[in-house]
Every structure is written in C-alpha cells, then in structure tokens.
C-alpha cells in the first residue's frame, strides 16, 4: 500500500517493475486505439469513456491472475474533452450527453496501472479528417504544435537535463504556431501508487509560478507522465462550471466523516481505487456516489480534477506519454497515434536549436538481447505478445 515509509521504494532499476510498466502501457496503448477508432461523428462522449474504462478493466483482469492481492486497473479514467474543453471531461450517465460531430477536436486521456505502476497516455484528433482530405487552419496548427512539443520533451526529458529546459522549449514551439501552452499545467513524476510525484514540469508559468515552481533535474530510473496541452487562444483554463466527476484520494488528509452515505462511499473508494484517480461513474449507484463525494471533497479527503475550459471559440490539443529514464536512454512506453499526413500547418518551428533537436533521433542505444528477454517475460506473465517495438 502507499504510505508505508519503511518499505524500500521500487523503481525501474528492477526488471519486474519495468515489466509491469510495459504491461500497463500495452493495455493503455490498446485502450487508446480502441477509443480513437470509435471516435466518429454521431458517437456519444459517454459511450467512449465507458468503452475505454471497460477495456482497461477487462484487460488488466487477464494478467497476474495468481497474485490475488495485487491491485491493477484504471490509473486515470477515460476522459474525452472536446474543442475548448481542456481536460477531465468524463460525464456520468445522468449528465447531459455530448455527441461528436465532424470537425470536433477531441482529446482522449486515460491511464492504466499494474501493481501501482502507472502508464498514462493522451491523444488528439479531429473527427472526420482523412488522408485524402487533410485538415488545415487553426485546428491543424494546434495539433501540430502539441505533437512537436511532445516530441521535443521526449528528447529533453533525460538524465542531467532540467525541467525548465522543457518548459522553455514548449513556449517557443507553441509560439511558432501562434498558439499558447495552457498556463500552469503540470507533468508529474510517477512512482508506485503515486500519479502526482514531487518532480514536475510546468507549462507556460505565470511570474508567480516561475518563482514558486521547484527547479528539478531528471535522474536515471525516474518515470514521468509528460502531458502537453496547447491552445489556439491565450492558454488560460478556467473551471467552466461543469460537474466534476474525477477525484483522487489525498493520502495525507484524515477526517471523521459524519454522514453514513459518505462513509460507505469512502470505504468502497479506498478498497477499489486506493490513491488512483477514479470516476463517480464507476459506482453502481451514481446518485449515492454523487451524494457521498460532497462531504469527502469538502474536507479535502478527495482532490477534484475539475473540468477546465478555454474561451469559447478556441480549441485545445493534448498529447501525453509515459517515459522511463533507463540507463541506456529514455524509453517511451505509451505510443503516439499522431498521423502527420492528416494535419497541414503553414507554420513551422523556426528556432535553429529546436529544429535540430526535433530532427535528432529519439531512439535508444538498445541492448537487443535484454529487450527480447523482457518481452518474453511479459509474454509469459500475460499470455500475449507485447508490441514493445512500436513504443521504442
């Protein structure tokens, strides 16, 4: 369990930990592919969220079956945020449903964990765009900018580099596409059972955030969820007043809940999700969950993931990947499904240093034998072959 200070911290220095990360990543990659494939005009956002979550639960249920005590499953519930909605939109059955239409810019965000080792991924697409009819204009600009920011981060998040180098690169890339990173958004270090580790990369910080944000150096055997959110507008995200449905337990807070509904809700939440983010949709009785969450959130036992909005008329694109800082180079374990031929922008990165960075190879000095051995271990544990090459 999280919070046991006396147990040594497990890191990717341990082969089995790497295997668990890769297994979670493989399920996250497939879940993303499934949701992306279903994101068509006329489809409801709720159905996509349910599809992603159901896939993750089914697939994580097939691995490590003998380890009865091992927790595994959703590390971040499937969120589908459309156009100017920035993030965390994962509606309940009782919420007004949103139907996708051609031209919508859709962000799909989800996470999987195996034994508390988390693999997060997010992708953006525009509904109805095909290779024969590629997209141009502002939506293409923002997707291209976000994709290149993720690619720059893949080359910058490595041992010896600092978090502020990534922040600066993101600002420059976004600017060259006449876009802005969403202000103050954080990418977090991941640890076992911890989705919001202490080291972070900040996007587009305000002057105050620049002063407050901790400088950090990336180190070998760390893991990061690199999260890029870019807007065609000013990059200021506000709570749009939509119902919050995604929460996570704050393990540092204690409070004696007064209402029976809250206590029942809280004990089920702790048993099923521990410190992982979850959606109220996962509870059988949504009404009781909506009631039970109020007291828990009021006394900060739960942290809300508010549904954020950019200004009406603007659009936001997101890409997120999980990277393991291995001794022989960064290993990206959750894939990008970005198809460059779908999006044509009149802008490009002008900065010569960034251009050279983006043109440099992100491939690792692979030790082939080790890689084969690791995928064999995964195959034995899961009973299915891994698609690790795509992630490498």
C-alpha positions as CSV (number, residue, x, y, z in Angstrom):
1,X,0.0,0.0,0.0
2,X,1.1,3.6,-0.4
3,X,2.1,5.4,2.6
4,X,4.3,2.6,4.1
5,X,7.5,4.6,4.7
6,X,9.6,1.6,5.9
7,X,9.4,-0.4,2.7
8,X,12.1,0.4,0.1
9,X,10.8,2.3,-2.9
10,X,10.6,0.1,-6.0
11,X,12.0,1.7,-9.2
12,X,12.7,0.7,-12.8
13,X,16.1,-0.5,-11.6
14,X,14.2,-3.7,-11.0
15,X,13.4,-5.7,-14.2
16,X,10.0,-6.8,-12.8
17,X,8.9,-3.2,-12.3
18,X,9.9,-2.4,-15.9
19,X,7.8,-5.4,-17.0
20,X,4.8,-4.2,-15.0
21,X,5.1,-0.7,-16.5
22,X,5.3,-2.2,-20.0
23,X,2.3,-4.4,-19.4
24,X,0.2,-1.5,-18.2
25,X,1.5,0.6,-21.2
26,X,0.5,-2.1,-23.7
27,X,-3.1,-2.1,-22.3
28,X,-3.2,1.7,-22.3
29,X,-2.0,1.8,-25.9
30,X,-4.7,-0.7,-27.0
31,X,-7.4,1.1,-25.0
32,X,-6.5,4.4,-26.6
33,X,-6.5,2.7,-30.1
34,X,-10.0,1.3,-29.3
35,X,-11.4,4.7,-28.2
36,X,-9.8,6.5,-31.1
37,X,-11.2,4.0,-33.6
38,X,-14.7,4.6,-32.2
39,X,-14.5,8.5,-32.1
40,X,-16.7,9.1,-35.1
41,X,-19.4,11.7,-35.8
42,X,-22.7,10.8,-34.0
43,X,-21.0,8.9,-31.2
44,X,-21.6,10.0,-27.6
45,X,-18.7,11.1,-25.4
46,X,-20.2,9.0,-22.5
47,X,-20.0,5.8,-24.7
48,X,-16.4,6.5,-25.5
49,X,-15.5,6.9,-21.8
50,X,-17.3,3.7,-20.9
51,X,-15.6,1.9,-23.7
52,X,-12.1,2.9,-22.6
53,X,-12.7,2.1,-18.9
54,X,-14.4,-1.3,-19.7
55,X,-11.4,-2.3,-22.0
56,X,-8.9,-1.4,-19.2
57,X,-10.8,-3.4,-16.6
58,X,-11.2,-6.4,-18.9
59,X,-7.5,-6.5,-20.0
60,X,-5.9,-5.9,-16.6
61,X,-8.2,-8.7,-15.2
62,X,-6.3,-11.1,-17.5
63,X,-2.8,-10.6,-16.1
64,X,-1.2,-11.6,-12.8
65,X,-4.2,-13.7,-12.1
66,X,-2.4,-15.8,-9.4
67,X,-1.4,-12.6,-7.5
68,X,-4.8,-12.2,-5.7
69,X,-3.6,-9.2,-3.6
70,X,-2.2,-7.2,-6.5
71,X,-4.1,-4.1,-7.4
72,X,-4.4,-3.3,-11.1
73,X,-6.8,-1.5,-13.4
74,X,-7.6,2.1,-14.2
75,X,-5.0,4.7,-13.1
76,X,-6.9,7.5,-14.8
77,X,-10.5,7.1,-16.0
78,X,-11.1,7.7,-19.7
79,X,-11.8,11.4,-20.3
80,X,-13.0,12.8,-23.7
81,X,-12.7,16.6,-23.8
82,X,-13.9,18.3,-27.0
83,X,-12.8,21.6,-28.6
84,X,-12.4,24.3,-26.0
85,X,-12.9,21.9,-23.1
86,X,-9.3,21.4,-21.8
87,X,-9.4,18.2,-19.7
88,X,-11.1,15.9,-17.2
89,X,-14.4,15.6,-19.1
90,X,-15.8,12.2,-18.1
91,X,-19.6,12.5,-17.9
92,X,-21.9,10.4,-15.8
93,X,-25.0,8.6,-17.2
94,X,-27.1,11.3,-15.6
95,X,-25.2,14.2,-17.1
96,X,-26.3,15.8,-20.4
97,X,-24.5,13.8,-23.2
98,X,-22.2,15.3,-25.8
99,X,-22.4,13.9,-29.3
100,X,-19.3,14.1,-31.5
101,X,-19.6,15.8,-34.9
102,X,-17.3,16.3,-37.9
103,X,-14.7,18.9,-37.3
104,X,-14.6,18.4,-33.5
105,X,-11.1,18.4,-31.9
106,X,-11.2,15.5,-29.5
107,X,-8.8,14.8,-26.7
108,X,-8.7,11.3,-25.2
109,X,-6.9,10.8,-21.9
110,X,-6.6,7.6,-19.9
111,X,-4.2,5.6,-17.6
112,X,-3.6,2.0,-16.5
113,X,-1.7,0.6,-13.6
114,X,-0.3,-2.8,-12.8
115,X,0.6,-3.1,-9.1
116,X,0.5,0.7,-8.7
117,X,3.0,1.3,-11.6
118,X,1.2,3.8,-13.8
119,X,1.2,4.2,-17.6
120,X,-0.7,7.3,-18.9
121,X,-1.4,8.3,-22.5
122,X,-3.4,11.0,-24.3
123,X,-4.1,11.7,-27.9
124,X,-5.9,14.4,-30.0
125,X,-7.7,14.0,-33.3
126,X,-10.2,15.9,-35.4
127,X,-13.4,13.9,-36.3
128,X,-13.8,13.1,-39.9
129,X,-10.3,14.1,-41.2
130,X,-8.9,11.6,-43.7
131,X,-5.6,11.4,-45.6
132,X,-7.4,12.3,-48.8
133,X,-8.9,15.4,-47.1
134,X,-6.2,16.6,-44.6
135,X,-7.0,19.4,-42.2
136,X,-5.6,23.0,-42.4
137,X,-6.1,26.1,-40.4
138,X,-6.1,26.7,-36.6
139,X,-7.0,23.1,-35.5
140,X,-4.2,21.7,-37.6
141,X,-1.8,24.4,-36.2
142,X,-2.6,23.5,-32.6
143,X,-2.4,19.7,-33.1
144,X,0.9,20.1,-34.9
145,X,2.3,22.4,-32.1
146,X,1.2,19.9,-29.4
147,X,2.7,17.0,-31.2
148,X,6.0,18.7,-31.7
149,X,6.1,19.8,-28.0
150,X,5.7,16.1,-27.1
151,X,8.5,15.2,-29.5
152,X,10.8,17.8,-28.0
153,X,10.0,16.6,-24.5
154,X,10.9,13.0,-25.5
155,X,14.4,14.3,-26.4
156,X,14.7,16.7,-23.4
157,X,13.4,14.6,-20.5
158,X,16.6,12.7,-19.9
159,X,19.1,12.4,-17.0
160,X,21.1,15.5,-16.5
161,X,18.6,17.9,-18.1
162,X,16.4,20.2,-16.1
163,X,12.6,20.7,-16.1
164,X,12.8,24.3,-17.1
165,X,14.5,23.4,-20.4
166,X,11.3,21.5,-21.4
167,X,9.1,24.5,-20.3
168,X,11.1,26.9,-22.4
169,X,11.1,24.6,-25.5
170,X,7.3,24.3,-25.2
171,X,6.8,28.0,-25.0
172,X,8.9,28.6,-28.2
173,X,7.3,25.8,-30.2
174,X,3.7,26.9,-29.3
175,X,4.6,30.5,-30.2
176,X,5.9,29.5,-33.7
177,X,2.4,28.1,-34.4
178,X,0.8,31.2,-32.9
179,X,-0.5,29.1,-30.0
180,X,-0.1,29.1,-26.2
181,X,0.5,26.2,-23.7
182,X,-2.2,26.1,-21.1
183,X,-0.9,28.1,-18.2
184,X,0.3,26.3,-15.1
185,X,-0.4,22.8,-16.2
186,X,2.0,20.2,-14.7
187,X,3.6,17.0,-15.9
188,X,4.4,14.8,-13.0
189,X,7.0,12.2,-12.0
190,X,5.3,8.8,-11.4
191,X,6.1,6.5,-8.5
192,X,4.4,3.3,-7.3
193,X,0.8,4.2,-6.4
194,X,1.6,7.9,-6.9
195,X,0.3,9.7,-10.0
196,X,1.5,13.2,-8.9
197,X,5.1,12.7,-7.8
198,X,7.1,15.7,-6.4
199,X,9.2,16.5,-9.5
200,X,7.2,18.3,-12.2
201,X,7.4,20.1,-15.5
202,X,5.3,23.3,-15.7
203,X,3.7,24.7,-18.8
204,X,3.6,28.5,-19.5
205,X,4.1,29.6,-15.9
206,X,2.9,33.0,-14.6
207,X,5.5,35.2,-13.0
208,X,4.4,34.0,-9.6
209,X,4.5,30.3,-10.7
210,X,8.1,30.9,-12.0
211,X,9.1,32.0,-8.5
212,X,7.3,29.1,-6.7
213,X,8.0,26.2,-9.1
214,X,10.8,23.9,-7.9
215,X,13.7,23.5,-10.3
216,X,14.4,19.8,-10.8
217,X,16.9,17.7,-12.6
218,X,15.9,14.4,-14.3
219,X,17.6,11.3,-13.0
220,X,18.2,7.7,-14.1
221,X,15.4,5.3,-13.0
222,X,12.8,8.0,-12.8
223,X,9.4,7.8,-14.6
224,X,7.4,10.7,-16.0
225,X,4.0,11.3,-17.5
226,X,4.7,14.1,-20.0
227,X,1.5,16.0,-20.6
228,X,1.2,18.6,-23.3
229,X,-1.8,20.9,-23.6
230,X,-1.7,23.6,-26.2
231,X,-4.4,26.2,-27.0
232,X,-5.2,28.4,-30.1
233,X,-6.1,31.1,-27.5
234,X,-4.3,32.7,-24.6
235,X,-3.9,29.4,-22.7
236,X,-5.9,30.4,-19.7
237,X,-8.0,27.5,-18.5
238,X,-10.9,28.1,-16.1
239,X,-13.4,25.9,-14.3
240,X,-16.4,26.0,-16.7
241,X,-18.9,25.1,-14.0
242,X,-19.4,21.5,-15.3
243,X,-19.9,18.8,-12.8
244,X,-16.6,17.3,-11.5
245,X,-16.7,13.5,-11.8
246,X,-13.0,12.6,-11.4
247,X,-11.4,12.6,-8.0
248,X,-8.5,11.0,-6.2
249,X,-7.7,10.2,-2.5
250,X,-5.4,12.6,-0.7
251,X,-3.5,10.1,1.5
252,X,-2.2,12.9,3.8
253,X,-5.7,14.0,4.9
254,X,-7.7,12.5,7.7
255,X,-11.3,13.4,8.7
256,X,-14.1,11.5,10.5
257,X,-17.0,11.6,8.0
258,X,-20.4,12.3,9.6
259,X,-22.8,11.0,7.0
260,X,-23.4,7.3,6.5
261,X,-23.6,7.7,2.7
262,X,-20.2,9.4,2.7
263,X,-18.6,6.7,4.9
264,X,-20.0,3.9,2.7
265,X,-18.8,5.7,-0.5
266,X,-15.4,6.4,1.0
267,X,-14.7,2.9,2.2
268,X,-15.7,1.4,-1.3
269,X,-13.5,4.1,-3.0
270,X,-10.5,3.2,-0.8
271,X,-11.0,-0.6,-1.3
272,X,-11.3,-0.3,-5.1
273,X,-9.1,2.6,-6.1
274,X,-6.8,3.4,-3.1
275,X,-4.8,6.5,-4.3
276,X,-5.6,6.3,-8.0
277,X,-7.9,8.8,-9.7
278,X,-11.4,7.4,-10.3
279,X,-14.7,8.5,-11.8
280,X,-18.1,8.6,-10.0
281,X,-19.4,6.6,-13.0
282,X,-17.6,3.6,-11.6
283,X,-20.0,3.3,-8.7
284,X,-23.2,1.2,-9.2
285,X,-25.4,3.8,-7.6
286,X,-24.4,7.1,-9.2
287,X,-26.8,9.1,-7.1
288,X,-25.4,7.8,-3.8
289,X,-21.8,8.4,-5.1
290,X,-22.7,12.0,-6.1
291,X,-24.1,12.5,-2.6
292,X,-21.2,10.7,-0.8
293,X,-18.5,12.6,-2.6
294,X,-19.6,16.0,-1.4
295,X,-18.5,15.6,2.3
296,X,-15.3,13.8,1.3
297,X,-14.3,16.7,-1.1
298,X,-15.4,19.4,1.3
299,X,-12.9,18.1,3.9
300,X,-10.2,17.5,1.3
301,X,-10.1,13.7,1.7
302,X,-10.5,13.7,-2.1
303,X,-8.9,16.0,-4.6
304,X,-11.1,17.1,-7.5
305,X,-10.0,17.0,-11.2
306,X,-12.1,19.9,-12.3
307,X,-13.4,20.1,-15.9
308,X,-11.5,23.1,-17.3
309,X,-12.4,25.3,-20.3
310,X,-10.6,27.6,-22.6
311,X,-12.5,30.6,-24.1
312,X,-15.4,29.6,-26.4
313,X,-14.3,29.5,-30.0
314,X,-10.7,28.4,-29.2
315,X,-9.5,24.8,-29.3
316,X,-7.1,22.8,-27.2
317,X,-4.9,19.9,-28.3
318,X,-3.3,17.3,-25.9
319,X,-0.6,14.6,-26.2
320,X,0.6,12.7,-23.2
321,X,3.1,9.8,-22.9
322,X,4.9,7.9,-20.2
323,X,8.7,7.7,-20.3
324,X,11.1,5.5,-18.3
325,X,14.5,7.1,-17.8
326,X,16.6,3.9,-18.4
327,X,20.4,3.8,-18.0
328,X,20.7,3.4,-21.8
329,X,18.3,6.3,-22.7
330,X,14.7,7.4,-22.3
331,X,12.1,4.7,-23.2
332,X,8.7,5.9,-24.2
333,X,6.2,3.2,-23.3
334,X,2.9,4.7,-24.3
335,X,2.6,5.4,-28.1
336,X,1.7,8.3,-30.1
337,X,-1.0,7.7,-32.7
338,X,-0.3,11.0,-34.4
339,X,-0.5,10.8,-38.2
340,X,1.4,13.8,-39.7
341,X,-0.2,13.5,-43.1
342,X,-3.7,14.3,-41.6
343,X,-2.7,17.8,-40.4
344,X,-1.1,20.5,-42.6
345,X,0.0,23.8,-41.0
346,X,1.5,26.8,-42.7
347,X,3.7,27.4,-39.6
348,X,6.8,25.5,-38.6
349,X,9.5,25.7,-35.8
350,X,11.9,28.5,-36.7
351,X,14.3,28.3,-33.8
352,X,17.5,26.5,-35.2
353,X,18.3,24.8,-31.9
354,X,14.8,23.4,-31.5
355,X,14.8,22.4,-35.2
356,X,18.0,20.4,-34.7
357,X,16.6,18.9,-31.5
358,X,13.4,17.7,-33.3
359,X,15.4,16.3,-36.2
360,X,17.7,14.4,-33.9
361,X,16.9,10.7,-33.3
362,X,15.0,9.8,-30.2
363,X,15.9,6.1,-30.5
364,X,17.9,4.5,-27.6
365,X,21.2,2.6,-27.6
366,X,19.2,-0.6,-27.4
367,X,20.5,-3.8,-25.9
368,X,18.6,-6.1,-28.2
369,X,19.1,-9.3,-26.1
370,X,17.7,-7.6,-23.0
371,X,14.7,-6.3,-24.9
372,X,13.8,-9.7,-26.2
373,X,14.2,-11.2,-22.8
374,X,11.9,-8.5,-21.3
375,X,9.2,-9.1,-23.9
376,X,9.4,-12.9,-23.2
377,X,8.9,-12.2,-19.5
378,X,5.8,-10.2,-20.4
379,X,4.5,-12.8,-22.7
380,X,4.8,-15.5,-20.1
381,X,3.0,-13.3,-17.5
382,X,0.2,-12.1,-19.8
383,X,-0.1,-15.0,-22.2
384,X,0.1,-12.5,-25.0
385,X,2.8,-10.9,-27.1
386,X,3.9,-7.4,-26.4
387,X,4.1,-4.7,-29.0
388,X,7.1,-3.0,-27.4
389,X,8.9,-2.2,-30.6
390,X,6.3,0.4,-31.5
391,X,6.9,2.2,-28.2
392,X,10.6,2.1,-28.7
